[in-house]
Amino acid sequence: IRISLTGDIEKNYDIYYRVHSQRFGWMGWAKNGESAGTEGYAFRLEGIEIQLVPKGEKAPGDTTNAFRKK
């Protein structure tokens, strides 16, 4: 998945999101239109967590391993 903000809110916030994959569990945080989840594995996306963070502040967690492609 990819999620992006638009309009005035985009100027003040980053949107962070992560997914729970059928086999990998909770993956890392992606932000502002980056890919999150898996491709080519045929695993279910079982959950999504989304957080708005003011621009310039830290991510809500680990940003590595947000997307895996087979």
N, C-alpha and C positions, 0 to 999 in steps of 0.2 A: 504494500500500500504506500501511497504518498499523500501527505496532507500539507496544504499551504494556507496561509492567511492572506486576506486581501484588504484593501481599503486602509482606513486610519489605524486599525488595530495592528496591521503588519508593521507599521512604523515604530510601534512601542513594545511589541512582544515577539518572542520566538515561540513557535509551537513545537513541542517535543512529543514524540509518540513511540511506543514500542509494542511489539506483538508477542503473544504466546503461541508458539508453534507446536504442533502435535508431537514431534519427536525432540525438538531442541529446548522446549520450555520457554521461559521469558528470555527474549533476546535484548540486545543493547538498544539505547535510545537513538532515534533518528530525529532530524529537525528540518523544518522549512522546505518540504518537498523532496527530501532524500528518500530513497527506498528503504522500507522496513519489511522484514519477513523472509520468505524463501521463494526460489524460482527453480523449477525443474525437479523438485522432490515429490510433488503431489501430496504434501502434508497439509492438514487442515490448519487454518488460522483460528485459534480457539479463544482468543481474547485480545483486546486492544486497551492500552492505557494512554491517556492524553493529558498533557499539562501545558498550560500557558506560563511562560517565564518572561519577566521583563528583560528587554534587550540589555546585553552586557552581563547578565547574571549567569551563574554556573548551570550546567545541565542537571536534571534531577537525579542522575546516576551515570553509570558506565555507558559510554557512547560507542564502544567497540562491538563488533559482531552484531550490528543491527540488521544486516542483510546477508543471506547466503545463497549462492547460485551453484547449481550442480553442473 
